[in-house]
Amino acid sequence: MKITNVYKVLLATGLIFASGTIQIASAATITASLGNIASGFIDGDTPAVFLVGGAQGGQPAPFDQSYGTDGLFGGNFSQNWTFNYATISDLILSASLTIGIYDHDSSASASQLASYSIDGNDLTTNLNNLFEAGGGAADAQYNVYTIALLGAGLFSDLADGSSTVSLALKGNGLVPDLFGGGFTETSTNGANLIFSTLNIETQDTQAVPEPGSLALASLGCLLLGIVRRRAFQEA
């Protein structure tokens, strides 16, 4: 066999190897949290006010204190917070946004949620449905709410490594009725935000050789060795 045929065998082997690849997908989860994720409170708890204050001690705003008020004077809870993480180049499969909030009074009449969004994507209806389904009892309840984040546009906004969440409440709020017992509604609504977590599940797809193509490549190398041996014998 001529020496030039060696290169033909080598080329054929390379083509077989190159064409024999499969896509292997590996999943990863990006988690970004702000506030006190280890407060010890459980969804549905009614922790004492001093425990809430202790859980918020040393945390960054708006996880550091009560904002807005349930009294006669002052405004409603209205705050923003931003998650920062590495830019995402992989495919985003799913995402979710969780908040732990105390004393948002969703058992008061009408809706207590003015707006809720992430990077300008409106999630108000999603969270309001959870508010109204239960939680936020009149006795200053702590609740945890998780919303699935869906849509290619929203995933695109998440991929840049920075996501800003906006939450605003509205009245009515609730305060204890010191004279008649029970609770009285107020025109404004304050609350304590304890923590928030953003979870993003991604998929990294990599091309790797198939087992069959590895076997073919090995056979090609063996044939190449035989050809080289014969070429040297003929020389």
Sine and cosine of phi, psi and omega as CSV:
sin_phi,cos_phi,sin_psi,cos_psi,sin_omega,cos_omega
0.00,0.00,0.64,-0.77,0.00,-1.00
-0.96,0.29,0.43,-0.90,0.00,-1.00
-0.88,0.47,-0.55,0.83,-0.02,-1.00
-0.88,0.47,-0.45,0.89,0.01,-1.00
-0.93,0.36,-0.40,0.92,0.06,-1.00
-0.85,0.53,-0.68,0.73,-0.03,-1.00
-0.93,0.36,-0.53,0.85,0.07,-1.00
-0.91,0.41,-0.66,0.75,0.05,-1.00
-0.90,0.45,-0.69,0.72,0.01,-1.00
-0.88,0.47,-0.67,0.74,0.01,-1.00
-0.90,0.44,-0.69,0.72,0.02,-1.00
-0.88,0.48,-0.67,0.74,0.03,-1.00
-0.88,0.48,-0.67,0.74,0.00,-1.00
-0.90,0.45,-0.64,0.77,0.01,-1.00
-0.91,0.41,-0.66,0.75,0.04,-1.00
-0.87,0.49,-0.70,0.71,-0.03,-1.00
-0.91,0.41,-0.66,0.75,-0.06,-1.00
-0.93,0.38,-0.57,0.82,-0.05,-1.00
-0.99,0.17,-0.28,0.96,-0.05,-1.00
-1.00,-0.08,0.91,0.41,0.03,-1.00
-0.84,-0.55,0.41,-0.91,0.08,-1.00
-0.77,-0.64,0.35,-0.94,0.01,-1.00
-1.00,-0.08,0.89,-0.46,0.03,-1.00
-0.97,-0.23,0.84,-0.55,-0.03,-1.00
-0.97,-0.24,0.77,-0.64,0.08,-1.00
-0.85,-0.52,0.71,-0.70,-0.05,-1.00
-1.00,-0.09,0.50,-0.87,0.07,-1.00
-0.59,-0.81,0.43,-0.90,0.02,-1.00
-0.85,-0.53,0.80,-0.60,0.09,-1.00
-0.99,-0.13,0.81,-0.58,-0.01,-1.00
-0.83,-0.55,0.82,-0.57,0.06,-1.00
-0.82,-0.58,0.80,-0.60,-0.04,-1.00
-0.79,-0.62,0.55,-0.84,0.09,-1.00
-0.75,-0.66,0.49,-0.87,-0.02,-1.00
1.00,0.08,-0.26,-0.96,-0.09,-1.00
-0.99,-0.12,0.99,-0.12,0.00,-1.00
-0.99,0.17,-0.12,0.99,0.00,-1.00
-0.86,-0.51,0.71,0.70,-0.05,-1.00
-0.94,0.34,-0.38,0.93,-0.07,-1.00
1.00,0.02,-0.10,0.99,0.02,-1.00
-0.98,0.19,0.56,-0.83,0.04,-1.00
-0.91,-0.42,0.59,-0.81,0.01,-1.00
-0.76,0.65,0.84,-0.55,-0.03,-1.00
0.99,-0.14,-0.12,0.99,0.06,-1.00
-0.90,0.44,0.37,-0.93,0.16,-0.99
-0.82,-0.57,0.95,0.33,-0.06,-1.00
-0.93,0.38,0.49,-0.87,0.05,-1.00
-0.91,0.41,0.46,-0.89,-0.06,-1.00
-0.84,0.54,-0.63,0.78,-0.05,-1.00
-0.93,0.38,-0.49,0.87,0.07,-1.00
-0.95,0.33,-0.60,0.80,0.05,-1.00
-0.90,0.44,-0.70,0.71,0.04,-1.00
-0.87,0.49,-0.64,0.77,0.03,-1.00
-0.91,0.41,-0.62,0.78,0.01,-1.00
-0.92,0.39,-0.46,0.89,-0.02,-1.00
-1.00,-0.02,-0.13,0.99,-0.03,-1.00
-0.87,0.49,0.79,-0.61,0.05,-1.00
0.99,0.17,0.00,1.00,0.00,-1.00
-1.00,0.09,0.42,-0.91,0.04,-1.00
-0.96,0.26,0.41,-0.91,0.09,-1.00
-0.90,0.44,0.60,-0.80,0.09,1.00
-0.99,-0.11,0.45,0.90,-0.02,-1.00
-0.99,-0.13,0.27,0.96,-0.15,-0.99
-0.97,-0.26,-0.24,0.97,-0.07,-1.00
-0.18,-0.98,0.02,-1.00,0.08,-1.00
-0.98,0.20,0.66,-0.75,0.09,-1.00
-0.85,-0.53,0.61,-0.80,-0.14,-0.99
0.97,0.24,-0.02,-1.00,-0.05,-1.00
-0.48,-0.88,0.47,-0.88,0.11,-0.99
-0.99,-0.13,0.20,0.98,-0.04,-1.00
-1.00,-0.01,-0.22,-0.97,-0.01,-1.00
-0.98,0.18,-0.37,0.93,-0.05,-1.00
-0.83,-0.55,0.52,-0.85,0.00,-1.00
0.94,-0.33,0.05,-1.00,-0.08,-1.00
-0.95,-0.30,-0.17,-0.99,0.05,-1.00
-1.00,0.00,0.32,-0.95,0.13,-0.99
-0.89,0.47,0.79,-0.61,0.06,-1.00
-0.40,-0.92,0.97,-0.25,-0.10,-0.99
-0.61,-0.80,0.37,-0.93,0.09,-1.00
-0.84,-0.55,0.44,-0.90,0.15,-0.99
-0.51,-0.86,0.47,-0.88,-0.12,-0.99
-0.83,-0.56,0.77,-0.64,0.13,-0.99
-1.00,-0.04,0.70,-0.72,0.09,-1.00
-0.84,-0.54,0.73,-0.68,-0.03,-1.00
-0.42,-0.91,0.04,-1.00,-0.03,-1.00
-0.93,0.36,0.58,-0.82,0.08,-1.00
-0.85,0.53,0.65,-0.76,-0.07,-1.00
-0.98,-0.20,0.87,-0.50,0.06,-1.00
-0.97,-0.24,-0.29,0.96,0.01,-1.00
-0.98,0.18,0.18,-0.98,0.04,-1.00
-0.94,0.34,0.77,-0.63,0.07,-1.00
-1.00,0.04,0.85,-0.53,-0.01,-1.00
-1.00,0.01,-0.67,0.74,-0.04,-1.00
-0.32,-0.95,0.26,-0.96,0.04,-1.00
-0.41,-0.91,0.41,-0.91,0.04,-1.00
-0.53,-0.85,0.43,-0.90,-0.02,-1.00
-0.78,-0.63,0.81,-0.58,-0.06,-1.00
-0.87,-0.50,0.63,-0.78,0.16,-0.99
-0.77,-0.64,0.54,-0.84,0.18,-0.98
-0.91,-0.41,0.88,-0.48,-0.14,-0.99
-0.73,-0.69,0.58,-0.82,-0.05,-1.00
-0.88,-0.47,0.74,-0.67,0.17,-0.99
0.92,0.40,0.73,0.69,0.04,-1.00
-1.00,-0.05,-0.03,1.00,0.25,-0.97
0.86,0.51,0.67,0.74,-0.03,-1.00
-0.95,0.30,-0.13,0.99,0.07,-1.00
-0.99,0.14,-0.09,1.00,0.11,-0.99
-0.94,0.33,0.25,-0.97,-0.05,-1.00
-0.92,0.39,0.46,-0.89,-0.02,-1.00
0.91,0.41,-0.19,-0.98,-0.02,-1.00
-1.00,0.01,0.62,-0.78,0.03,-1.00
-0.98,-0.19,0.01,1.00,-0.05,-1.00
-0.96,-0.28,0.87,-0.49,0.04,-1.00
-1.00,0.08,-0.73,0.68,0.01,-1.00
-0.28,-0.96,0.43,-0.90,0.02,-1.00
-0.44,-0.90,0.80,-0.59,-0.05,-1.00
-0.43,-0.90,0.31,-0.95,0.14,-0.99
-0.73,-0.68,0.84,-0.55,-0.06,-1.00
0.77,0.63,0.62,0.79,0.05,-1.00
0.99,0.13,-0.06,1.00,0.04,-1.00
-1.00,0.08,0.87,-0.49,-0.14,-0.99
-0.96,0.29,0.85,-0.53,0.03,-1.00
-0.86,-0.50,0.30,0.95,-0.11,-0.99
-0.86,0.52,-0.74,0.67,-0.03,-1.00
-0.88,0.47,-0.66,0.75,-0.02,-1.00
-0.86,0.51,-0.75,0.66,-0.04,-1.00
-0.96,0.29,-0.60,0.80,-0.01,-1.00
-0.89,0.46,-0.60,0.80,0.05,-1.00
-0.88,0.48,-0.62,0.79,0.04,-1.00
-0.94,0.33,-0.66,0.75,0.06,-1.00
-0.82,0.57,-0.77,0.64,-0.14,-0.99
-0.98,0.22,-0.32,0.95,0.00,-1.00
-0.96,0.27,-0.34,0.94,0.00,-1.00
0.31,-0.95,0.31,-0.95,0.01,-1.00
0.99,-0.11,0.15,-0.99,0.00,-1.00
0.91,0.40,0.64,0.77,-0.06,-1.00
-0.89,0.45,0.26,-0.97,-0.09,-1.00
-0.91,0.42,-0.30,0.95,-0.05,-1.00
-0.99,-0.15,0.69,0.73,0.11,-0.99
0.84,0.54,0.94,0.34,-0.08,-1.00
-1.00,-0.04,0.51,-0.86,0.11,-0.99
-0.98,-0.20,0.74,-0.67,-0.02,-1.00
-0.69,-0.72,0.49,-0.87,0.06,-1.00
-0.89,-0.46,0.78,-0.62,-0.02,-1.00
-0.81,-0.59,0.73,-0.69,0.04,-1.00
-0.83,-0.55,0.77,-0.64,0.00,-1.00
-0.87,-0.50,0.74,-0.67,0.09,-1.00
-0.96,0.27,0.70,-0.71,0.04,-1.00
-0.98,-0.18,0.86,-0.50,-0.13,-0.99
-0.80,-0.60,0.47,-0.88,0.12,-0.99
0.92,-0.38,0.66,-0.75,-0.02,-1.00
-0.88,0.47,-0.62,0.78,0.00,-1.00
-0.90,0.44,-0.67,0.74,0.03,-1.00
-0.92,0.38,-0.65,0.76,0.05,-1.00
-0.87,0.50,-0.62,0.78,0.03,-1.00
-0.89,0.45,-0.64,0.77,0.04,-1.00
-0.92,0.40,-0.58,0.81,0.00,-1.00
-0.94,0.35,-0.49,0.87,-0.16,-0.99
-0.92,0.38,-0.30,0.95,-0.09,-1.00
-0.98,0.19,-0.05,1.00,0.08,-1.00
1.00,0.02,0.11,0.99,0.03,-1.00
-0.55,-0.84,0.81,-0.59,-0.03,-1.00
-0.70,-0.71,0.81,-0.58,-0.03,-1.00
-0.96,-0.29,0.80,-0.60,0.00,-1.00
-0.97,-0.24,0.64,-0.77,0.04,-1.00
-0.81,-0.59,0.77,-0.63,0.02,-1.00
-0.74,-0.67,0.80,-0.60,0.05,-1.00
-0.72,-0.70,0.74,-0.67,0.06,-1.00
-0.98,-0.21,0.16,-0.99,0.07,-1.00
-0.55,-0.84,0.27,-0.96,0.03,-1.00
-0.95,0.31,0.41,-0.91,0.40,0.92
-0.99,-0.11,0.52,-0.86,0.19,-0.98
-0.98,-0.20,-0.08,-1.00,-0.01,-1.00
-0.71,-0.70,0.65,-0.76,0.12,-0.99
-0.70,-0.72,0.45,-0.89,0.05,-1.00
-0.88,0.47,0.65,-0.76,0.09,-1.00
-1.00,-0.01,0.97,-0.22,-0.11,-0.99
-0.93,0.36,-0.34,0.94,-0.07,-1.00
-0.97,-0.24,-0.69,0.72,-0.07,-1.00
-0.99,-0.11,-0.12,0.99,-0.07,-1.00
0.99,0.16,0.27,-0.96,-0.03,-1.00
0.97,0.24,-0.59,-0.81,-0.06,-1.00
-0.72,-0.70,0.46,-0.89,0.04,-1.00
-0.88,-0.47,0.64,-0.77,0.03,-1.00
-0.99,0.13,0.58,-0.81,0.05,-1.00
-0.87,-0.50,0.25,-0.97,-0.08,-1.00
-0.99,0.13,-0.17,0.99,0.01,-1.00
-0.81,-0.59,0.25,-0.97,-0.12,-0.99
-0.64,-0.77,0.91,-0.42,0.07,-1.00
-0.97,-0.26,0.27,-0.96,-0.02,-1.00
-0.30,-0.95,0.22,-0.98,0.07,-1.00
-0.90,-0.45,0.87,-0.50,0.07,-1.00
-1.00,0.01,0.87,-0.50,-0.09,-1.00
-1.00,-0.01,-0.71,0.71,0.02,-1.00
-0.35,-0.94,0.23,-0.97,0.14,-0.99
-0.51,-0.86,0.64,-0.77,-0.03,-1.00
-0.74,-0.68,0.71,-0.70,0.08,-1.00
-0.93,-0.36,0.84,-0.55,0.05,-1.00
-0.91,-0.42,0.76,-0.65,0.02,-1.00
-0.77,-0.64,0.85,-0.52,0.04,-1.00
-0.99,-0.16,0.79,-0.61,-0.04,-1.00
-0.86,-0.51,0.26,-0.97,0.04,-1.00
-0.76,-0.65,0.82,-0.57,0.03,-1.00
-0.97,-0.25,0.89,-0.45,-0.02,-1.00
-0.97,-0.22,0.81,-0.59,-0.01,-1.00
-0.82,-0.58,0.60,-0.80,0.06,-1.00
-1.00,0.02,0.83,-0.55,0.04,-1.00
-0.75,-0.66,0.44,-0.90,-0.03,-1.00
-0.91,0.42,0.61,-0.79,0.14,-0.99
-0.95,0.30,0.48,-0.88,0.07,-1.00
-0.83,0.56,-0.62,0.79,0.00,-1.00
-0.90,0.43,-0.63,0.78,-0.01,-1.00
-0.94,0.34,-0.53,0.85,0.07,-1.00
-0.90,0.45,-0.63,0.77,0.02,-1.00
-0.91,0.41,-0.66,0.75,0.02,-1.00
-0.91,0.42,-0.63,0.77,0.03,-1.00
-0.90,0.44,-0.64,0.77,0.03,-1.00
-0.89,0.45,-0.66,0.75,0.04,-1.00
-0.89,0.45,-0.64,0.77,0.03,-1.00
-0.88,0.47,-0.66,0.75,0.03,-1.00
-0.90,0.44,-0.63,0.78,0.02,-1.00
-0.89,0.45,-0.71,0.70,0.03,-1.00
-0.89,0.46,-0.62,0.78,0.03,-1.00
-0.88,0.47,-0.64,0.77,0.03,-1.00
-0.90,0.44,-0.65,0.76,0.02,-1.00
-0.91,0.42,-0.68,0.73,-0.01,-1.00
-0.89,0.45,-0.68,0.74,0.00,-1.00
-0.89,0.45,-0.64,0.77,0.00,-1.00
-0.89,0.46,-0.70,0.71,-0.01,-1.00
-0.92,0.40,-0.60,0.80,0.00,-1.00
-0.89,0.47,-0.66,0.75,0.01,-1.00
-0.93,0.36,-0.55,0.83,0.03,-1.00
-0.92,0.39,-0.57,0.82,-0.02,-1.00
-0.98,0.19,-0.35,0.94,-0.07,-1.00
-0.93,0.36,0.00,0.00,0.00,0.00
